[in-house]
Amino acid sequence: MEADELNLLFEVFEDAPRQGPGSIETTRHALRLLPDSLRVERVLDLGCGTGGSTIVLAQHTGAHVTAVDIHPPFLAALRARAGELGLADSITTVAADMADVTSLGTGFDLVWAEGSAYSIGFENALRSWRPLLRSGGCLVVTELVWFVAEPAERARAFFADEYLDMRDEATRIDQARDVGYELVGSFRLPAEDWRAYYAGLEAPLREAISRRGDREIYTTLQLEREIYETCGDDYGYLCAWPCRSWQNQRADPRPPDKPMQQTGLRPAADRQDVGRHDGSPAAHSGRSHNSPFAPADHITLAVQALSNQFRGNPMQDQAVSMAVRKIARITGKSGQSEQLRLALARLESATRHEPGCVEFTFFQAISDPDSFVLLEHFIDQSALDAHMQLEHTRAFFSAQLLDSVTAVDVPRLS
């Protein structure tokens, strides 16, 4: 889609209740179906739009939600609504392209993507976003799929132009497994979500046509609705929640592919936080995962989180007995906290693509920016030894940003 058309589309959606099929109840339903054992404290909402799902996620999980979209006016609307609902401290907005995941952080318990994966290619999205999740974390994604083997020719012709890579449900589920996820469940979005979405577009589209005249993108939106009204039984959105599978961690060590489609827009350079725990720009920015806890508390919480990853899972007992898990407390040289944070971010990104890495996540203390905590989990000692010899690890230590490093082994909790 050309940039001019995309901007016209954004203009219509700015005034619409939602930017795609879905509803508050469907988001709630998906949340209710997540595993009971899933601890949700940090959520990443990719392609959040004006926040139709973001608000529900913040309200119903009690977690901090990082909401990402490429269109700043969507985020401005979300911030305003969050403020009205008293959720300013629960939501951070980030203006960025979903194809560029390097700035989003890692270790999220839940990554949410309603109707957005297609924009960078479904398989590429799942592969790119997998490192964002902590081990055992869940990705909830809705994807447009064929429900029937032989869809109506009119629908097939329309989506051949609009979404050439559209596949059936079974194919998408298989693709999720192939890139290292374990499927927890799935359901189809109800027809009511589609009808409500199109009803919400009526007034904004009418006003846009009155203001701008006939445009190709407006005609496409109108035709899309007609196609759904006549062929809607043949296709729809599949909502699936695959979890990042520990067993499949080694299956695909490749870095994410370059995006299959580009919007022509670059990621926004600015980052705006709805609310910060301490009023500091560092509270939710960058790759560090800041905490209001003192560093000592930070280590205690990290030990609990890492040890609990395999609690109560006898199928993994043998593998876990060989695993190497460490907590490293890092103190940087005075005045170089930002350089160290960026160096840790690069190390984290590279390490999480190593075939022997299960988890590699760092945190930065709010009360002491020079203090960091690093969670390390490798499948065995040889994987850790190999990690220490790799170029990105050597580059990190050769930068001479460290004042001290103290590492402790993490015992498995029964």
C-alpha positions in Angstrom: 0.0 0.0 0.0 1.3 3.4 -1.0 2.1 5.9 1.8 -0.6 8.3 0.6 -3.3 5.6 0.7 -2.1 4.4 4.1 -2.4 7.9 5.5 -6.0 8.1 4.1 -6.8 4.8 5.8 -5.3 6.0 9.1 -7.4 9.1 8.9 -10.6 7.1 8.6 -9.6 4.8 11.4 -8.7 7.7 13.8 -12.4 8.3 14.2 -13.5 4.7 14.3 -14.1 2.7 17.5 -11.8 -0.1 16.3 -9.3 -0.6 13.5 -10.3 -4.2 12.8 -12.9 -6.8 13.8 -13.0 -7.6 17.5 -14.7 -6.5 20.7 -14.3 -6.0 24.4 -16.0 -9.3 25.0 -13.8 -11.2 22.6 -10.7 -9.8 24.2 -12.0 -10.8 27.7 -12.9 -14.3 26.3 -9.4 -14.8 25.1 -8.0 -13.7 28.4 -10.2 -16.1 30.3 -8.9 -19.0 28.2 -5.2 -18.4 28.9 -3.6 -21.0 31.1 -4.3 -20.6 34.8 -0.6 -21.0 35.5 0.4 -18.0 33.4 1.7 -15.2 35.5 0.9 -11.9 33.7 2.7 -8.8 34.9 4.1 -7.4 31.6 2.1 -7.3 28.4 3.1 -6.1 24.9 0.2 -5.1 22.6 1.5 -4.9 19.0 -0.5 -2.9 16.5 -2.7 -1.5 19.3 -4.4 1.2 17.2 -6.5 3.5 19.5 -6.4 0.9 22.2 -9.6 -1.2 21.9 -7.8 -4.2 23.3 -5.1 -2.3 25.3 -7.6 -0.9 27.8 -9.2 -4.3 28.4 -5.8 -5.9 28.9 -4.8 -3.3 31.5 -8.1 -3.5 33.3 -8.4 -7.3 33.4 -4.8 -8.4 34.0 -3.6 -5.7 36.3 -0.4 -5.8 34.4 1.6 -3.0 32.8 0.9 -2.9 29.1 3.3 -1.5 26.5 1.2 -0.5 23.5 2.9 -0.3 20.1 1.7 1.3 16.9 3.3 3.1 13.9 0.7 5.9 13.8 1.2 8.5 16.6 -2.4 9.9 16.5 -3.7 6.4 17.5 -1.4 6.4 20.5 -2.5 10.0 21.4 -6.1 8.8 21.5 -5.1 5.8 23.6 -3.3 8.0 26.1 -6.2 10.3 26.4 -8.6 7.4 27.0 -6.3 5.8 29.5 -6.1 9.0 31.5 -9.9 9.3 31.6 -10.2 5.7 32.9 -7.5 6.1 35.5 -5.1 3.8 33.7 -2.3 6.3 33.0 0.2 4.4 35.2 -0.6 1.1 33.6 0.0 1.8 29.9 3.1 3.0 28.0 2.8 3.9 24.4 5.6 3.4 21.9 5.5 4.7 18.3 7.4 2.1 16.3 7.1 -0.3 13.4 6.3 -3.9 14.5 8.9 -5.2 12.1 11.6 -3.5 14.2 11.5 -5.5 17.5 14.9 -4.5 18.8 13.7 -1.6 20.9 10.7 -3.3 22.5 12.4 -5.2 25.3 12.1 -8.9 26.1 10.8 -11.1 28.9 7.1 -10.3 28.3 4.6 -12.6 29.9 2.0 -12.0 27.2 2.3 -10.6 23.7 -1.0 -9.5 22.1 -1.5 -8.9 18.4 -5.1 -8.5 17.2 -5.2 -8.4 13.4 -1.7 -7.0 13.0 0.6 -10.0 12.2 -0.3 -10.0 8.5 1.3 -6.6 8.0 4.8 -8.1 8.3 3.8 -11.7 7.2 2.4 -14.2 9.7 5.3 -16.6 9.9 7.8 -13.8 10.1 5.8 -12.1 12.8 5.7 -15.2 15.0 9.4 -15.8 14.5 10.3 -12.1 15.1 8.1 -11.8 18.2 9.1 -15.1 19.9 12.3 -13.6 21.5 10.1 -11.0 23.1 8.4 -13.6 25.3 9.9 -15.1 28.4 10.1 -18.9 28.4 6.5 -20.2 28.9 5.0 -16.8 28.0 2.0 -16.7 25.6 1.3 -14.9 22.3 -2.3 -14.2 21.5 -2.8 -13.4 17.8 -5.8 -13.0 15.5 -5.2 -13.9 11.9 -7.4 -13.7 8.8 -7.9 -17.3 7.5 -10.0 -19.3 5.2 -12.7 -21.4 6.9 -13.5 -23.5 3.8 -11.4 -25.4 1.3 -13.2 -23.8 -1.7 -14.0 -20.2 -0.9 -16.3 -18.1 -3.1 -14.5 -16.9 -6.2 -15.4 -13.3 -5.4 -13.8 -13.5 -2.0 -10.7 -15.3 -3.3 -10.2 -12.7 -6.0 -10.6 -9.8 -3.5 -8.0 -11.3 -1.1 -5.7 -12.2 -3.9 -5.1 -8.4 -4.2 -5.5 -7.5 -0.5 -3.8 -10.5 1.3 -2.1 -12.9 -1.1 -0.6 -14.9 1.8 -4.0 -15.7 3.4 -4.1 -19.4 4.4 -6.5 -21.8 6.2 -6.6 -22.4 10.0 -4.6 -25.7 10.0 -1.8 -24.1 8.0 -1.4 -21.2 10.4 -1.5 -23.5 13.4 1.2 -25.7 11.8 3.3 -22.6 11.1 3.1 -21.5 14.7 4.4 -24.9 15.8 7.2 -24.9 13.2 8.7 -21.7 14.5 8.8 -23.0 18.1 5.4 -22.5 19.7 3.1 -24.9 21.5 -0.6 -24.2 20.7 -2.7 -23.8 23.8 -6.0 -23.1 22.1 -8.0 -21.2 19.5 -11.4 -20.0 18.5 -13.1 -18.1 15.7 -14.1 -14.5 16.2 -17.9 -14.2 16.1 -19.8 -12.6 13.2 -21.0 -9.9 15.6 -17.4 -8.6 15.8 -17.3 -8.1 12.1 -20.7 -6.4 12.0 -19.8 -4.0 14.8 -16.5 -3.2 13.1 -18.1 -2.2 9.8 -20.9 -0.3 11.6 -18.3 1.7 13.4 -16.6 2.6 10.1 -19.8 4.0 8.4 -19.7 7.6 9.8 -15.9 8.1 9.5 -15.8 6.7 6.0 -18.8 8.9 4.9 -17.1 12.0 6.4 -13.8 11.1 4.7 -15.5 10.8 1.3 -17.3 14.1 1.8 -14.0 15.7 2.7 -11.6 14.1 0.3 -13.8 12.9 -2.6 -13.7 9.4 -4.0 -10.5 7.6 -3.4 -9.4 4.0 -4.2 -8.8 3.2 -0.6 -12.4 4.2 0.3 -13.8 2.0 -2.5 -11.7 -0.9 -1.2 -13.2 -0.5 2.3 -16.7 -0.4 0.9 -16.0 -3.5 -1.3 -14.5 -5.3 1.7 -17.7 -4.9 3.6 -19.8 -6.1 0.6 -17.5 -9.2 0.3 -18.0 -10.0 3.9 -21.8 -9.6 3.8 -22.0 -12.1 0.9 -19.1 -14.5 1.6 -18.4 -14.1 5.3 -19.0 -17.7 6.1 -16.0 -18.6 4.0 -13.4 -16.7 6.0 -12.8 -14.8 9.3 -10.4 -14.3 12.1 -8.8 -17.1 14.0 -7.8 -16.2 17.6 -5.0 -18.5 18.7 -2.8 -18.4 21.8 0.5 -20.3 21.3 3.0 -20.3 24.1 6.7 -20.1 23.6 7.7 -23.7 23.9 10.8 -24.6 26.0 11.1 -28.0 24.2 11.3 -26.3 20.8 13.8 -23.6 21.8 16.5 -25.1 19.6 14.4 -25.7 16.6 15.0 -22.4 14.8 18.0 -20.4 15.9 17.8 -18.1 12.8 17.3 -14.4 13.4 14.0 -13.0 12.2 13.5 -12.6 8.5 13.3 -9.1 7.0 9.6 -8.1 6.8 7.7 -9.4 3.8 5.8 -6.1 3.4 6.8 -2.6 4.2 4.5 0.4 4.8 6.9 3.0 3.5 6.9 4.7 6.9 9.9 4.6 9.2 9.7 3.9 12.9 9.0 7.0 14.9 12.0 8.2 16.9 10.0 9.5 19.9 8.7 7.4 22.8 6.0 8.6 25.0 5.1 7.1 28.3 1.5 7.4 29.6 2.7 6.9 33.2 5.9 6.3 35.0 6.4 4.7 38.4 8.8 7.5 39.5 8.3 10.3 37.0 11.5 9.4 35.3 11.8 9.0 31.5 13.8 5.8 32.2 11.0 4.1 34.0 9.6 2.4 30.9 12.0 3.3 28.2 14.7 1.4 26.2 15.5 -2.3 26.5 16.0 -2.3 30.2 13.2 -3.6 32.4 13.2 -1.1 35.2 11.8 -1.9 38.6 10.9 0.3 41.6 12.4 -2.4 43.9 15.9 -2.1 45.3 18.5 -4.3 43.6 18.5 -6.8 46.4 14.7 -7.3 46.1 15.3 -7.4 42.3 17.5 -10.5 42.7 15.0 -12.2 45.0 12.2 -11.7 42.5 14.4 -12.8 39.6 15.4 -16.1 41.4 11.7 -16.8 42.0 10.7 -16.1 38.4 13.5 -18.2 36.9 13.1 -21.1 39.3 9.4 -21.3 38.8 9.7 -21.7 35.0 9.8 -25.5 35.4 7.9 -26.0 38.6 5.4 -28.9 38.4 6.4 -30.1 34.9 7.7 -33.7 35.2 8.1 -34.1 31.4 11.1 -31.7 31.6 12.8 -33.2 34.7 15.7 -34.7 32.8 16.3 -31.7 30.7 16.1 -29.3 33.6 18.6 -31.3 35.6 21.2 -30.5 32.9 20.2 -26.9 32.6 22.4 -24.0 33.8 20.6 -21.1 35.4 22.3 -18.1 36.9 21.4 -14.7 38.3 24.1 -12.1 37.7 24.2 -8.8 39.6 26.1 -6.2 37.4 27.4 -2.9 38.5 28.5 -0.5 35.8 31.1 2.1 36.0 29.8 5.4 37.3 28.4 7.7 34.7 28.1 4.9 32.0 24.7 3.4 32.8 23.2 4.3 29.5 26.1 2.9 27.5 25.9 -0.3 29.6 22.1 -0.5 29.1 22.6 -0.4 25.3 25.4 -2.9 25.4 23.3 -5.3 27.5 20.4 -4.8 25.0 22.6 -5.8 22.1 24.0 -8.8 24.1 20.4 -9.9 25.1 19.1 -9.7 21.5 22.0 -11.7 20.1 22.1 -14.3 22.9 18.4 -15.1 22.7 19.0 -16.4 19.1 21.6 -18.9 20.3 20.4 -22.5 20.0 21.3 -23.3 23.6 19.7 -20.3 25.2 16.4 -20.7 27.0 16.2 -17.3 28.6 18.4 -14.2 28.7 16.9 -11.1 30.1 18.3 -8.1 31.9 16.7 -5.6 34.3 17.8 -2.1 35.4 17.0 -0.7 38.9 15.2 2.6 39.0 16.8 3.6 42.3 20.3 2.9 41.1 20.7 3.2 37.3 24.2 1.7 37.5 22.8 -1.6 38.9 21.5 -4.3 36.6 20.3 -7.9 37.1 20.7 -10.5 34.4 18.7 -13.8 34.2 20.6 -16.5 32.3 19.2 -19.9 31.4 21.0 -22.3 29.1 20.1 -25.9 28.3 23.5 -27.2 29.7 27.0 -26.2 30.6 28.3 -26.6 27.1 25.8 -24.1 25.8 26.9 -21.6 28.3 30.6 -22.3 27.5 29.8 -21.8 23.8 28.0 -18.5 24.6 31.0 -17.1 26.4 33.2 -17.7 23.3 30.9 -16.0 20.8 31.8 -12.7 19.3 28.9 -10.7 20.8 29.8 -11.9 24.3 33.4 -11.1 23.8 32.5 -7.6 22.5 30.3 -6.9 25.5 33.1 -7.7 28.0 35.8 -5.9 25.9 33.8 -2.6 26.1 35.0 -2.3 29.7 31.8 -0.8 31.0 31.7 -3.1 34.1 32.7 -2.3 37.6 31.7 -5.6 39.1 29.8 -8.8 38.3 28.5 -11.3 40.9 26.8 -14.4 39.6 24.9 -17.1 41.6 23.5 -20.4 40.5 19.8 -20.7 40.8 18.5 -24.0 42.3 15.4 -25.7 41.0 12.5 -25.3 43.3 10.4 -28.5 43.8 
